[in-house]
């Protein structure tokens, strides 16, 4: 509210004639120029940064190590294709590394070849197994579709057979009725 109305002797602000100041007369808001179509925030510099302020923390090796859980590592062999690919990689690495060592390569080089062959063999076997599983799933999907189609065809054929049997039975019943009527009419002959 304005001033206290009970106090008539409140000091009045008197602007001096020398300055261009005017007395304070309420809230004064600044007006900002806002464009009609704002730019996309993602295209502006820093548009991909965190909107709460700052940039997201870069993930490092320590963060990756913290993300790995011991329980998941103990269960990795239960994932599809992993066990076969690891065993294939181990066998291939042992074979190539051993062969390189027997041929006469230094132990360090033979170990490098063994590790490289293990990685490549495991990766290749994993991808091969995944592709094989994908093809198997597609084949199973096709088989399920064929089974469904055959089931629909069998139901359609069974319905047609039922309709044909019903028609034959109706014709037989109609013929039997006509035969019974004829017998009844023929049995009332005059002697």
Steps between C-alpha positions, in 0.01 A plus 500: 500500500599857473600683812336506842194725484502567873823688480444829319856616549664236282789641300426571138756439229574813314705458186756757440464706192865455416475124433274310263416238762143424573367348820458122523147411393477118534670209328672565172561193284762479233379410155707253307486441128383143440501365146173353376657163405764385747788296365521132577688464829681190377663688213632776721850471644474299819156368400602145579617586848310425817210746541544506876835661448839376407600214280443132571794319650711310248500125559840351563660165566428520872131568434489203263662278762244616759214419260609136465340283765663179620165320490461577129852377429424173677190452283653597164531139386121464525440751222422347161803434276754631756612163632555350156682808374730516803585130474569535128717806564694323776562199278603709201725722711666202664552333164644803319709615797636150554574459131685834493701396807587161350601658169753712686343841559594677823264431792374859509407490129339157539292633791398803294389272218311281748314797652425649158373168371289455815339844451443454127380141533263583785357799315461309173336201671266727698386678185462169314292357784283813521437487125414132525256572785344784299449271201357234729254750650395611153452135402295437813289807424443375146416153632250649746342698216480187284350301788242774556420511129467119486278507809272756335493290180417185701221681684367626168515150348334351810225762478451417132489126583247565778290707258520220239401234759217723623378544141519124432314428825234760419458347153479152653245620755297669227511183288397289803208733569388483140534120505298481823229723352489284187474183710218653704317601184559161335383306807147644481401324182150390436453122489 
